[in-house]
Amino acid sequence: MIEMDAAAFDRLVTDELDRLPDEMLDGLDNIVFVVEDRPESGDLDLLGLYDGLALTERDHYGMGELPDRIIVYREPHLHACDDLHDLRDEIHTTLVHEIAHFYGIDDARLHELGWA
């Protein structure tokens, strides 16, 4: 387990977002990335969550819609990782996984691709 305050963890998430390929981020529309300490359930196994309606499930998407959210949970990440390198890798994987859900890629396909 790693000890890290919320501000330092936020910076790591931002750094990993900046490292993602433009092709992955260019299609993101009306979405926000947030960091929370842990899920409401307190579950330390849940590292992230896509809260929204995937592109493949939308009939239309217009003005006035609340933004979708990708949530990265700090405490589960810190609990799961032994060092900074592992933490960066896990944050990266979580971001890719949740962005994939935005694009409509389900867990089964993510598992096949090695991102689950």
C-alpha positions as CSV (number, residue, x, y, z in Angstrom):
1,M,0.0,0.0,0.0
2,I,1.1,3.5,-0.8
3,E,0.5,6.7,1.2
4,M,-0.3,9.7,-0.9
5,D,-2.4,12.8,-0.2
6,A,-5.3,13.8,-2.5
7,A,-3.4,16.7,-4.2
8,A,-0.5,14.5,-5.2
9,F,-2.9,11.8,-6.4
10,D,-4.8,14.3,-8.5
11,R,-1.5,15.4,-10.1
12,L,-0.8,11.8,-11.0
13,V,-4.2,11.4,-12.6
14,T,-3.7,14.6,-14.6
15,D,-0.2,13.4,-15.7
16,E,-1.6,10.1,-16.9
17,L,-4.4,11.9,-18.8
18,D,-1.8,14.0,-20.5
19,R,0.0,10.9,-21.6
20,L,-3.0,9.3,-23.3
21,P,-3.0,9.4,-27.1
22,D,-4.9,12.3,-28.7
23,E,-6.9,9.8,-30.8
24,M,-8.4,8.4,-27.5
25,L,-9.3,11.8,-26.1
26,D,-10.5,13.6,-29.3
27,G,-13.9,11.9,-29.3
28,L,-14.6,12.7,-25.6
29,D,-17.4,15.3,-25.4
30,N,-19.2,16.7,-22.4
31,I,-17.3,14.5,-20.0
32,V,-15.5,15.3,-16.8
33,F,-12.8,13.4,-14.9
34,V,-13.1,13.5,-11.1
35,V,-11.1,11.9,-8.3
36,E,-12.9,10.6,-5.2
37,D,-11.5,8.9,-2.2
38,R,-13.5,5.7,-2.5
39,P,-16.8,4.5,-3.9
40,E,-19.9,5.0,-1.8
41,S,-19.9,1.3,-1.0
42,G,-16.5,1.6,0.5
43,D,-15.3,-1.1,-1.9
44,L,-11.5,-1.1,-2.2
45,D,-11.7,-3.3,-5.3
46,L,-13.4,-0.7,-7.5
47,L,-10.7,1.5,-9.1
48,G,-12.8,3.6,-11.4
49,L,-16.3,4.1,-12.8
50,Y,-17.8,5.5,-16.0
51,D,-21.0,7.3,-15.0
52,G,-23.0,8.1,-18.1
53,L,-24.5,6.8,-21.3
54,A,-22.1,5.2,-23.8
55,L,-21.9,6.7,-27.3
56,T,-23.3,3.4,-28.7
57,E,-26.4,3.7,-26.6
58,R,-27.3,7.3,-27.4
59,D,-30.2,8.3,-29.6
60,H,-29.2,11.9,-29.5
61,Y,-27.0,14.1,-27.4
62,G,-27.7,17.7,-27.2
63,M,-27.2,20.9,-25.3
64,G,-28.2,21.0,-21.7
65,E,-27.1,17.5,-21.0
66,L,-25.2,17.0,-17.7
67,P,-21.7,15.8,-18.4
68,D,-20.8,12.2,-18.1
69,R,-18.2,11.4,-15.5
70,I,-15.2,9.2,-15.2
71,I,-14.4,8.7,-11.6
72,V,-11.0,7.5,-10.4
73,Y,-10.9,6.3,-6.8
74,R,-7.8,7.2,-4.8
75,E,-7.9,4.9,-1.8
76,P,-8.5,1.7,-3.8
77,H,-5.6,2.6,-6.1
78,L,-3.3,3.3,-3.1
79,H,-4.4,0.0,-1.5
80,A,-3.7,-2.0,-4.7
81,C,-0.3,-0.7,-5.5
82,D,3.1,-1.3,-3.9
83,D,5.1,1.6,-5.5
84,L,4.8,4.7,-7.6
85,H,5.5,2.8,-10.9
86,D,2.6,0.4,-10.2
87,L,0.4,3.3,-9.2
88,R,1.0,5.1,-12.5
89,D,0.4,1.9,-14.5
90,E,-2.9,1.2,-12.6
91,I,-4.2,4.8,-13.0
92,H,-3.3,4.6,-16.7
93,T,-5.2,1.3,-17.1
94,T,-8.2,2.6,-15.1
95,L,-8.4,5.7,-17.4
96,V,-8.2,3.7,-20.6
97,H,-10.8,1.2,-19.2
98,E,-13.3,3.9,-18.2
99,I,-12.8,5.9,-21.5
100,A,-13.5,2.7,-23.4
101,H,-16.8,2.4,-21.6
102,F,-17.6,5.9,-22.9
103,Y,-17.0,4.6,-26.4
104,G,-19.3,1.6,-25.7
105,I,-16.6,-1.1,-25.2
106,D,-17.9,-3.6,-22.6
107,D,-15.9,-5.4,-19.9
108,A,-15.7,-8.7,-21.9
109,R,-14.0,-6.9,-24.9
110,L,-11.8,-5.0,-22.5
111,H,-10.7,-8.3,-21.0
112,E,-9.9,-9.7,-24.4
113,L,-7.8,-6.6,-25.1
114,G,-6.0,-6.8,-21.7
115,W,-7.5,-3.6,-20.2
116,A,-9.8,-5.3,-17.6
